[in-house]
Amino acid sequence: MKSAEVLARPARVLAQCQRERYFEDGYLVVASHVGAAWLARLRTVVAAKIEESRALTASDDQFDLAPDHSAAKPNIRRLRKAVDQHPELWAFATDPCVLDLVADLLGPDLRFHSGKLNFKWSAGGDAVRWHQDIQAWPHTSFSVLTFGVYLEDTESAQGPLTAIPGSQRGPLFDQFDDAGNWTGAVMPRDVASLPTEKAVELGGPAGTVVLLDCRVVHGSAVNVSPRLRPLLLYVYASADTLPISPAPAPTTKTGLLVRGEEPKYVHMEPYPARLPPRWDQVGYRSIFAAQSSTPPPAYVD
């Protein structure tokens, strides 16, 4: 669905100026949007998954583990395919407190794409280099966004999501290196062209939601605090915007209509974009794994 069509419809949650700001900046922060009851339920899941991970010595289809992960000191980078790992995570993905917000920016008909829980472990949780999302899972149009909610208070020390305002209106950058390897990061030669000095940290209290346009350039710094920074992330598309290639980490819910009606026509926007690897053939663990397999420069705050 086109942004003008979305803005012409009445909003459920957001003020019109907030919707306009999202399309202008490429992101929107909604402070303390998720209430205490849901936060308690989601934190219970996080605690259970941390305990479950203690028995592992290597990453598997559910957990992407950092190299120093151990039973005594867990270090989970990502819970993959989150909605398949606990019923509460799918219940939240389809709750009105999520879908009403997403519908205000994508329109009334919504399709679920994917989900994950990034942990950003205390005292050294990985940085994420500058990148754009759409190159990893291209769609027929740009009416795709990521909904993220912080499960704990997140300030600068925790390495919040950080975005470059307006960068979604710029080019789509190649995220392969010169040897043809997928990196999940904007190449240094292209980072030099970006106004990184204008980057904005998108933190907030627990329950704060960050909505990211699929093209906006974003990253996050290392967590230098003693506190964990769990961030639950879901990707949604307007129902008339269809994937061009397989999802990197498909779930049993990928492609499901979660709000509204199936469209009669597909929304297509012509844009030049290099196709990602065939994830269904080569596999995919996480952006952390992809970025750690290629040389920095790392994200710079």
TORTORVEX-63408 format. One line per field, with one value per residue: chain; residue number from 0; residue in three letters; x, y, z of N, C-alpha, C in turn. Coordinates in steps of 0.1 Angstrom, whole numbers, always signed. Atoms other than C-alpha are relative to their C-alpha. Example, Ala and Ser with C-alpha at 12.3 -4.5 7.8 and 13.67 -1.06 7.14 Angstrom:
2
ch: [A, A]
i: [0, 1]
aa: [ALA, SER]
nu: [+9, -9]
nv: [-12, -11]
nw: [+0, +0]
cau: [+123, +137]
cav: [-45, -11]
caw: [+78, +71]
cu: [+9, -8]
cv: [+12, +11]
cw: [+0, +8]
// end
This chain:
301
ch: [A, A, A, A, A, A, A, A, A, A, A, A, A, A, A, A, A, A, A, A, A, A, A, A, A, A, A, A, A, A, A, A, A, A, A, A, A, A, A, A, A, A, A, A, A, A, A, A, A, A, A, A, A, A, A, A, A, A, A, A, A, A, A, A, A, A, A, A, A, A, A, A, A, A, A, A, A, A, A, A, A, A, A, A, A, A, A, A, A, A, A, A, A, A, A, A, A, A, A, A, A, A, A, A, A, A, A, A, A, A, A, A, A, A, A, A, A, A, A, A, A, A, A, A, A, A, A, A, A, A, A, A, A, A, A, A, A, A, A, A, A, A, A, A, A, A, A, A, A, A, A, A, A, A, A, A, A, A, A, A, A, A, A, A, A, A, A, A, A, A, A, A, A, A, A, A, A, A, A, A, A, A, A, A, A, A, A, A, A, A, A, A, A, A, A, A, A, A, A, A, A, A, A, A, A, A, A, A, A, A, A, A, A, A, A, A, A, A, A, A, A, A, A, A, A, A, A, A, A, A, A, A, A, A, A, A, A, A, A, A, A, A, A, A, A, A, A, A, A, A, A, A, A, A, A, A, A, A, A, A, A, A, A, A, A, A, A, A, A, A, A, A, A, A, A, A, A, A, A, A, A, A, A, A, A, A, A, A, A, A, A, A, A, A, A, A, A, A, A, A, A]
i: [0, 1, 2, 3, 4, 5, 6, 7, 8, 9, 10, 11, 12, 13, 14, 15, 16, 17, 18, 19, 20, 21, 22, 23, 24, 25, 26, 27, 28, 29, 30, 31, 32, 33, 34, 35, 36, 37, 38, 39, 40, 41, 42, 43, 44, 45, 46, 47, 48, 49, 50, 51, 52, 53, 54, 55, 56, 57, 58, 59, 60, 61, 62, 63, 64, 65, 66, 67, 68, 69, 70, 71, 72, 73, 74, 75, 76, 77, 78, 79, 80, 81, 82, 83, 84, 85, 86, 87, 88, 89, 90, 91, 92, 93, 94, 95, 96, 97, 98, 99, 100, 101, 102, 103, 104, 105, 106, 107, 108, 109, 110, 111, 112, 113, 114, 115, 116, 117, 118, 119, 120, 121, 122, 123, 124, 125, 126, 127, 128, 129, 130, 131, 132, 133, 134, 135, 136, 137, 138, 139, 140, 141, 142, 143, 144, 145, 146, 147, 148, 149, 150, 151, 152, 153, 154, 155, 156, 157, 158, 159, 160, 161, 162, 163, 164, 165, 166, 167, 168, 169, 170, 171, 172, 173, 174, 175, 176, 177, 178, 179, 180, 181, 182, 183, 184, 185, 186, 187, 188, 189, 190, 191, 192, 193, 194, 195, 196, 197, 198, 199, 200, 201, 202, 203, 204, 205, 206, 207, 208, 209, 210, 211, 212, 213, 214, 215, 216, 217, 218, 219, 220, 221, 222, 223, 224, 225, 226, 227, 228, 229, 230, 231, 232, 233, 234, 235, 236, 237, 238, 239, 240, 241, 242, 243, 244, 245, 246, 247, 248, 249, 250, 251, 252, 253, 254, 255, 256, 257, 258, 259, 260, 261, 262, 263, 264, 265, 266, 267, 268, 269, 270, 271, 272, 273, 274, 275, 276, 277, 278, 279, 280, 281, 282, 283, 284, 285, 286, 287, 288, 289, 290, 291, 292, 293, 294, 295, 296, 297, 298, 299, 300]
aa: [MET, LYS, SER, ALA, GLU, VAL, LEU, ALA, ARG, PRO, ALA, ARG, VAL, LEU, ALA, GLN, CYS, GLN, ARG, GLU, ARG, TYR, PHE, GLU, ASP, GLY, TYR, LEU, VAL, VAL, ALA, SER, HIS, VAL, GLY, ALA, ALA, TRP, LEU, ALA, ARG, LEU, ARG, THR, VAL, VAL, ALA, ALA, LYS, ILE, GLU, GLU, SER, ARG, ALA, LEU, THR, ALA, SER, ASP, ASP, GLN, PHE, ASP, LEU, ALA, PRO, ASP, HIS, SER, ALA, ALA, LYS, PRO, ASN, ILE, ARG, ARG, LEU, ARG, LYS, ALA, VAL, ASP, GLN, HIS, PRO, GLU, LEU, TRP, ALA, PHE, ALA, THR, ASP, PRO, CYS, VAL, LEU, ASP, LEU, VAL, ALA, ASP, LEU, LEU, GLY, PRO, ASP, LEU, ARG, PHE, HIS, SER, GLY, LYS, LEU, ASN, PHE, LYS, TRP, SER, ALA, GLY, GLY, ASP, ALA, VAL, ARG, TRP, HIS, GLN, ASP, ILE, GLN, ALA, TRP, PRO, HIS, THR, SER, PHE, SER, VAL, LEU, THR, PHE, GLY, VAL, TYR, LEU, GLU, ASP, THR, GLU, SER, ALA, GLN, GLY, PRO, LEU, THR, ALA, ILE, PRO, GLY, SER, GLN, ARG, GLY, PRO, LEU, PHE, ASP, GLN, PHE, ASP, ASP, ALA, GLY, ASN, TRP, THR, GLY, ALA, VAL, MET, PRO, ARG, ASP, VAL, ALA, SER, LEU, PRO, THR, GLU, LYS, ALA, VAL, GLU, LEU, GLY, GLY, PRO, ALA, GLY, THR, VAL, VAL, LEU, LEU, ASP, CYS, ARG, VAL, VAL, HIS, GLY, SER, ALA, VAL, ASN, VAL, SER, PRO, ARG, LEU, ARG, PRO, LEU, LEU, LEU, TYR, VAL, TYR, ALA, SER, ALA, ASP, THR, LEU, PRO, ILE, SER, PRO, ALA, PRO, ALA, PRO, THR, THR, LYS, THR, GLY, LEU, LEU, VAL, ARG, GLY, GLU, GLU, PRO, LYS, TYR, VAL, HIS, MET, GLU, PRO, TYR, PRO, ALA, ARG, LEU, PRO, PRO, ARG, TRP, ASP, GLN, VAL, GLY, TYR, ARG, SER, ILE, PHE, ALA, ALA, GLN, SER, SER, THR, PRO, PRO, PRO, ALA, TYR, VAL, ASP]
nu: [+8, -8, +1, +11, +12, +0, +2, +14, +9, +0, -9, +5, -8, -9, +4, -3, -13, -10, +0, -7, -14, -6, -3, -10, -13, -3, +1, +8, -1, +12, -5, +8, +12, +4, +3, -7, +5, -7, -14, -2, +1, -12, -12, +1, -5, -14, -7, +1, -9, -14, -3, -1, -12, -11, -4, -6, -14, -1, +13, +9, +11, +7, -9, -13, -8, -13, -11, -4, +12, -2, +11, -2, +2, +6, -1, +9, +1, +14, +10, +5, +14, +5, +14, +1, -7, +8, +13, +2, -6, +10, +11, -4, -1, +13, +8, +4, -10, -10, +5, +6, -11, -5, +10, -1, -11, +0, +13, +8, -2, -14, -5, -12, -11, -10, -2, -12, -2, -14, -3, -10, -4, -6, -15, -7, +9, -5, +5, +5, -5, +11, +6, +15, +7, +7, -9, -1, +13, +6, +14, +4, +0, -7, +10, -4, -6, -3, +6, -9, +4, -10, +6, -6, -4, -12, -6, -12, -9, +4, -1, +13, +1, -4, +3, -4, +12, +2, -8, +9, +2, -13, -2, -2, -15, -4, -5, -10, -14, -6, -2, +13, +5, +10, -6, +10, -5, -4, -15, -6, +0, +13, +2, -6, +9, +12, -2, +0, +0, +14, +7, +8, +3, +14, +2, +11, +4, +5, +13, -1, +1, -7, +4, -10, +2, -8, -11, -7, -13, +0, -9, +0, -13, -2, +6, -11, +6, +1, +13, +5, +9, +9, +8, +8, +2, +9, +1, +13, +1, +14, +3, -1, -15, -4, -14, -6, -9, +3, -4, -12, +4, +14, +7, +12, +10, -4, +10, +14, +8, +2, +10, +7, +4, -10, +2, +3, -11, -13, -6, -13, -8, -13, -12, -12, -5, -7, +6, -9, -2, +11, -1, +5, -10, -13, +2, -2, +1, +4, -8, -12, -9, -4, -9, -12, -8, -7, -7, +6, +2, +12, +9, -6, +11]
nv: [-12, -12, -8, -9, +7, +2, -13, -4, +8, -3, +7, +7, -2, -11, -13, -2, -5, +11, +7, -8, +0, +13, +0, -10, +4, +14, +7, -7, +6, -2, +3, +7, +4, +14, -1, +9, +14, +7, +0, +11, +13, +1, +2, +14, +8, -2, +7, +14, +4, +0, +13, +11, -1, +5, +13, +1, -3, -6, -5, +10, -7, -9, -10, -4, -2, -6, +10, +3, +5, +11, +2, -9, -14, +0, -12, +2, -11, -1, +11, +0, +4, -2, +4, +15, +5, -1, -6, -14, -9, -2, -7, -14, -4, -2, -8, -13, -10, +0, -1, -13, -9, +4, -4, -14, -3, +9, +3, +9, +14, +3, +14, +2, +6, +7, -5, +4, -7, -3, -2, -10, +4, -10, -2, +4, +5, -3, -11, +4, -11, -7, +8, -1, +13, +5, +8, +13, +6, -10, +2, -7, -15, -3, -1, +10, -6, +8, -4, +4, -5, +2, +7, -7, -14, +0, -13, +0, +10, +14, +2, +0, -2, -14, -2, -12, -5, -3, +9, +9, -6, +1, +12, +13, +3, +14, +5, +10, -5, +1, +14, +6, +6, -8, -5, -6, -13, -10, +1, -12, -11, -6, -7, -13, -10, -1, -10, +7, -9, -3, +12, -2, +12, +2, +7, -4, +9, +13, -1, -9, +6, -6, +4, -3, +2, +11, -5, -10, +5, +0, +9, -2, +0, +10, -2, -1, +0, +13, +5, +6, -8, +8, -8, +9, -6, +7, -7, +1, -7, -2, +12, +0, +0, +14, +2, +4, +11, +7, -7, +6, +10, +1, +6, +6, -10, -9, -1, +0, -12, -2, -11, -4, +9, +2, -10, +5, -4, -1, -13, +2, -12, +4, -5, +8, +6, +13, +11, +6, +14, +9, +5, +14, +9, -2, -2, -13, +0, -13, -11, +0, +10, -5, -11, +5, +8, -10, -10, -13, -7, +2, -12, -11, -7]
nw: [+0, +1, -12, +1, -3, -14, -8, +2, -9, -15, -8, -12, -12, +2, +5, +14, +1, -2, +13, +9, -4, +4, +14, +2, -6, +2, -13, -10, -14, -8, -13, -10, +7, -5, -14, -10, +1, +11, -3, -10, +7, +9, -8, -4, +11, +1, -11, +3, +11, -5, -7, +10, +7, -8, +3, +14, +2, +14, +5, +7, +8, -9, -7, +5, -12, +2, -2, -14, -8, -9, -10, -11, +5, +13, +9, +12, +9, +6, +1, +14, +2, -14, -2, +0, -12, -11, +4, -5, +10, +11, -6, +0, +14, +6, -9, +5, -3, +10, +14, +2, +3, +13, +10, +2, +9, +12, +6, -8, +3, -4, +1, -9, +8, -8, -13, -7, -13, -1, -14, -3, -13, -8, +0, +12, +10, +13, +9, +13, +9, +8, +10, +4, -1, +12, +8, -5, +3, +9, +2, +13, -3, -13, -11, -9, -11, -11, -13, -11, -13, -11, -12, -11, +3, +9, +2, +9, -4, +4, +15, +6, +14, +4, +15, +7, +5, +14, +8, +8, +13, +8, +8, -7, +1, +2, -13, +3, +1, +14, +4, +3, -13, -7, -12, -9, -4, +10, +2, -4, +10, +0, -13, +1, +7, -9, -11, -13, -11, -3, -5, -13, -8, -1, -12, -7, -11, +4, +7, +11, +13, +11, +13, +10, +14, +4, +7, -8, -5, -15, -7, -14, -6, -11, -14, -10, -13, -7, +2, +13, +8, +9, +10, +8, +13, +10, +13, +6, +13, +5, +6, +14, +3, -1, +0, +13, -3, -13, -12, -5, -10, +0, -11, +4, +2, +11, +11, -4, -1, -15, -2, +12, +11, +11, +11, +13, +8, -6, +1, +5, +2, +7, -7, +2, -13, +2, -7, -10, +2, -1, -13, -2, +4, -7, -15, -6, -14, -5, +5, -7, +6, +13, -1, -6, +9, +9, -8, -2, -13, -8, -3, -8, -6]
cau: [+0, +13, +21, -4, -31, -21, -21, -56, -71, -81, -55, -62, -34, -10, -15, -14, +18, +35, +25, +39, +71, +76, +74, +97, +124, +121, +115, +92, +96, +65, +76, +62, +36, +35, +20, +32, +11, +26, +61, +58, +47, +75, +101, +90, +97, +131, +141, +129, +149, +181, +178, +171, +202, +225, +225, +238, +274, +267, +241, +211, +179, +165, +195, +223, +250, +280, +314, +319, +284, +285, +262, +277, +275, +250, +255, +226, +229, +194, +164, +156, +121, +108, +71, +78, +97, +70, +32, +34, +56, +30, +2, +20, +27, -10, -22, -41, -14, +10, -12, -31, +2, +15, -18, -14, +17, +11, -27, -55, -44, -13, +9, +34, +69, +94, +104, +134, +145, +179, +196, +225, +242, +255, +291, +300, +269, +277, +275, +256, +271, +251, +227, +193, +168, +151, +182, +180, +143, +133, +96, +76, +73, +87, +55, +73, +84, +100, +82, +107, +99, +125, +117, +139, +148, +173, +196, +228, +249, +228, +234, +199, +188, +203, +191, +201, +170, +158, +182, +152, +149, +185, +200, +198, +234, +250, +256, +279, +317, +341, +345, +307, +301, +269, +279, +246, +263, +268, +303, +328, +329, +292, +292, +315, +287, +262, +256, +264, +269, +231, +223, +197, +196, +162, +161, +135, +118, +108, +78, +90, +83, +106, +92, +117, +111, +126, +151, +163, +200, +204, +227, +236, +266, +281, +262, +287, +263, +259, +223, +208, +191, +164, +147, +118, +115, +87, +85, +52, +42, +11, -8, -5, +34, +48, +82, +105, +128, +127, +128, +162, +146, +111, +86, +55, +36, +55, +31, +0, -26, -28, -52, -78, -84, -64, -58, -69, -38, -1, +16, +48, +75, +104, +137, +172, +182, +207, +191, +203, +216, +191, +186, +166, +197, +226, +210, +210, +218, +217, +230, +255, +269, +270, +287, +312, +324, +335, +360, +348, +348, +323, +294, +307, +284]
cav: [+0, +34, +59, +84, +58, +49, +85, +90, +64, +71, +61, +37, +46, +72, +109, +120, +139, +107, +89, +117, +117, +80, +85, +115, +100, +63, +54, +62, +57, +52, +54, +30, +16, -20, -23, -40, -71, -80, -70, -95, -123, -116, -114, -148, -162, -146, -160, -195, -194, -183, -213, -236, -223, -234, -269, -260, -258, -246, -227, -246, -238, -220, -202, -182, -183, -161, -179, -175, -189, -213, -229, -208, -176, -177, -154, -157, -134, -142, -164, -174, -178, -164, -171, -208, -210, -201, -195, -162, -148, -155, -143, -110, -108, -109, -87, -55, -35, -45, -48, -15, +3, -15, -9, +28, +27, -1, -1, -23, -56, -71, -101, -115, -122, -131, -126, -128, -118, -101, -102, -78, -93, -72, -59, -65, -76, -74, -42, -43, -24, +0, -19, -19, -47, -50, -64, -95, -101, -81, -76, -62, -28, -10, -13, -34, -25, -39, -36, -37, -35, -31, -55, -35, +2, +10, +40, +48, +24, -6, -1, +10, +8, +39, +52, +78, +99, +102, +75, +54, +79, +73, +44, +7, -2, -34, -56, -81, -77, -75, -113, -118, -128, -116, -94, -79, -46, -14, -15, +11, +30, +36, +44, +72, +88, +86, +115, +93, +123, +128, +94, +92, +67, +52, +41, +44, +29, -8, -12, +14, +5, +13, +11, +9, +14, -15, +8, +31, +27, +16, -3, -4, +0, -25, -29, -16, -17, -45, -50, -72, -55, -79, -65, -84, -78, -87, -79, -72, -62, -47, -77, -66, -65, -99, -114, -119, -144, -169, -155, -159, -176, -186, -195, -216, -183, -166, -153, -155, -128, -114, -85, -76, -92, -108, -83, -87, -70, -69, -36, -34, -7, -9, -6, -19, -44, -72, -105, -120, -155, -183, -187, -219, -234, -219, -213, -183, -179, -142, -108, -112, -143, -127, -95, -114, -134, -103, -77, -45, -15, -20, +3, +36, +53]
caw: [+0, -9, +19, +6, +8, +43, +55, +40, +63, +99, +124, +153, +177, +162, +157, +121, +128, +141, +109, +88, +108, +102, +65, +67, +90, +82, +118, +147, +185, +206, +242, +268, +243, +256, +290, +322, +317, +284, +295, +324, +301, +276, +303, +316, +282, +281, +314, +304, +271, +289, +312, +282, +265, +293, +281, +246, +235, +199, +180, +167, +148, +178, +194, +178, +205, +209, +209, +246, +256, +285, +310, +337, +317, +289, +259, +234, +204, +190, +195, +159, +145, +177, +171, +167, +200, +224, +221, +240, +212, +185, +208, +212, +174, +167, +196, +189, +207, +180, +149, +155, +155, +124, +106, +111, +90, +65, +60, +72, +56, +71, +65, +90, +76, +104, +140, +163, +198, +199, +233, +232, +262, +291, +291, +255, +236, +199, +178, +146, +117, +95, +73, +55, +60, +26, +9, +30, +22, -9, -15, -45, -27, +3, +24, +49, +84, +115, +149, +178, +215, +243, +272, +295, +299, +271, +271, +253, +273, +263, +226, +214, +178, +160, +126, +101, +95, +59, +47, +35, +6, -5, -24, -15, -8, -19, +12, -5, -2, -32, -31, -35, +2, +19, +48, +61, +62, +42, +27, +40, +7, +10, +47, +38, +18, +47, +72, +102, +123, +121, +135, +163, +191, +194, +230, +257, +288, +288, +265, +241, +205, +175, +140, +112, +75, +56, +38, +67, +75, +111, +135, +171, +194, +219, +252, +277, +306, +332, +320, +292, +263, +250, +219, +203, +166, +141, +104, +88, +52, +37, +24, -12, -9, -16, -10, -40, -24, +5, +40, +57, +87, +78, +105, +104, +104, +76, +49, +71, +69, +105, +99, +72, +38, +11, -17, -53, -67, -59, -51, -72, -71, -96, -78, -85, -58, -59, -49, -16, -14, -17, +20, +16, +0, +18, +53, +75, +112, +120, +111, +139, +123, +89, +100, +122, +93, +74, +85, +102, +104, +132, +139, +152, +177]
cu: [+9, -2, -11, -13, -1, -4, -15, -10, +1, +10, -7, +7, +8, -7, +5, +15, +11, +1, +9, +15, +7, +4, +11, +14, +4, -1, -10, +2, -12, +3, -11, -14, -5, -1, +7, -4, +7, +15, +3, +0, +12, +13, +1, +5, +15, +8, +0, +10, +15, +3, +1, +13, +12, +5, +7, +15, +3, -13, -8, -11, -7, +9, +12, +8, +13, +11, +3, -12, +4, -12, +1, -3, -5, +3, -7, +0, -15, -7, -6, -14, -8, -14, -2, +6, -8, -14, -3, +5, -9, -12, +2, +0, -13, -10, -3, +10, +11, -6, -7, +11, +6, -10, +0, +11, +1, -14, -7, +2, +15, +4, +13, +11, +10, +1, +12, +1, +15, +3, +9, +5, +7, +15, +6, -9, +3, -6, -5, +3, -12, -5, -14, -6, -4, +9, +0, -13, -8, -15, -4, -2, +7, -10, +2, +7, +4, -5, +10, -5, +11, -7, +6, +4, +13, +4, +12, +10, -4, +1, -14, +1, +4, -2, +4, -13, +0, +8, -8, -3, +12, +1, -1, +14, +2, +6, +8, +14, +5, +2, -14, -6, -11, +5, -11, +3, +2, +15, +6, +0, -13, -3, +6, -9, -12, +3, -1, +0, -14, -8, -6, -1, -15, -3, -13, -3, -5, -14, +0, +1, +8, -5, +9, -5, +10, +13, +9, +14, +1, +11, -1, +14, +1, -8, +11, -5, +0, -14, -3, -9, -8, -9, -7, -4, -9, +0, -14, +0, -15, -3, +2, +15, +5, +15, +5, +9, -3, +5, +13, -2, -15, -6, -12, -11, +4, -10, -14, -6, -4, -11, -6, -3, +11, -3, -3, +12, +13, +5, +15, +7, +13, +11, +11, +5, +7, -7, +9, +3, -13, +0, -5, +10, +13, -1, +3, -1, -5, +9, +13, +10, +5, +10, +13, +9, +7, +7, -8, +5, -13, -8, +8, -11, +1]
cv: [+12, +9, +10, -6, -3, +12, +5, -7, +5, -9, -6, +5, +13, +13, +1, +5, -11, -8, +7, +0, -13, +0, +10, -5, -14, -8, +8, -7, +4, -4, -7, -5, -13, +1, -10, -14, -8, -1, -12, -13, -2, -2, -14, -9, +1, -8, -15, -4, +1, -12, -11, +0, -5, -13, -1, +4, +6, +5, -11, +8, +10, +12, +3, +4, +7, -10, -3, -4, -12, -2, +10, +15, +0, +13, -3, +13, +2, -13, +0, -4, +1, -5, -15, -6, +1, +6, +14, +9, +2, +7, +15, +5, +3, +8, +13, +11, +1, +3, +14, +10, -2, +5, +15, +5, -8, -2, -11, -15, -3, -14, -1, -6, -8, +7, -6, +8, +1, +3, +11, -1, +11, +0, -7, -6, +7, +14, -5, +12, +5, -10, +4, -14, -6, -8, -15, -8, +9, -4, +8, +15, +2, +1, -11, +7, -10, +7, -5, +5, -4, -6, +6, +14, -1, +14, -2, -11, -14, -2, +0, +0, +15, +1, +13, +5, +4, -9, -10, +6, +0, -13, -12, -4, -15, -5, -13, +7, -2, -14, -7, -6, +9, +4, +5, +13, +9, +0, +14, +11, +7, +7, +14, +11, +3, +11, -7, +9, +5, -11, +2, -13, -1, -9, +4, -9, -14, +2, +10, -7, +8, -6, +5, -3, -10, +5, +9, -7, +1, -10, +2, -3, -12, +4, +0, +1, -14, -6, -6, +9, -9, +9, -10, +7, -8, +8, -3, +7, +3, -13, -1, +1, -14, -2, -5, -12, -6, +8, -6, -10, -1, -7, -8, +10, +10, +0, +0, +14, +1, +11, +3, -11, -2, +9, -7, +3, +1, +15, -2, +14, -4, +6, -10, -6, -13, -11, -5, -14, -8, -6, -14, -10, +1, +2, +14, -1, +13, +11, +1, -10, +5, +11, -4, -8, +8, +11, +12, +10, -3, +13, +10, +9, +15]
cw: [+0, +12, +0, +3, +15, +8, -2, +8, +14, +8, +12, +13, -2, -3, -14, -1, +2, -13, -10, +3, -3, -14, -4, +5, -4, +12, +9, +14, +7, +14, +9, -6, +5, +15, +9, -1, -11, +2, +9, -7, -9, +8, +6, -11, -2, +10, -2, -12, +4, +7, -10, -7, +7, -4, -14, +0, -14, -4, -6, -7, +8, +5, -9, +12, -3, +3, +14, +9, +8, +9, +12, -3, -14, -8, -13, -8, -5, +3, -14, -1, +12, +2, +0, +13, +13, -4, +4, -11, -12, +5, +0, -15, -6, +9, -5, +3, -10, -14, -2, -4, -14, -11, -3, -10, -13, -6, +7, -2, +2, -1, +9, -9, +9, +14, +7, +13, +1, +15, +4, +14, +7, -2, -12, -11, -14, -6, -13, -9, -8, -11, -3, +0, -13, -9, +4, -3, -9, -2, -13, +2, +13, +12, +10, +12, +11, +13, +10, +13, +10, +12, +13, -4, -8, -2, -8, +4, -4, -15, -7, -15, -3, -15, -5, -6, -15, -9, -8, -14, -9, -7, +9, -3, -1, +13, -2, +0, -14, -5, -2, +12, +6, +13, +10, +4, -12, -1, +4, -10, +0, +13, +0, -6, +9, +10, +13, +12, +4, +6, +13, +7, +3, +12, +7, +12, -5, -5, -11, -13, -10, -13, -11, -14, -5, -7, +9, +4, +15, +4, +15, +6, +10, +12, +10, +14, +7, -2, -14, -7, -9, -8, -9, -13, -9, -13, -5, -14, -2, -8, -15, -4, +3, +0, -14, +2, +13, +12, +5, +11, +1, +12, -5, -2, -11, -12, +5, +1, +15, +2, -14, -10, -9, -12, -14, -9, +8, -2, -4, -2, -7, +8, -3, +13, -4, +9, +11, -3, +1, +14, +2, -5, +8, +15, +4, +15, +6, -6, +8, -6, -13, +1, +7, -9, -11, +8, +3, -10, +7, +0, +9, +6, -4]
// end
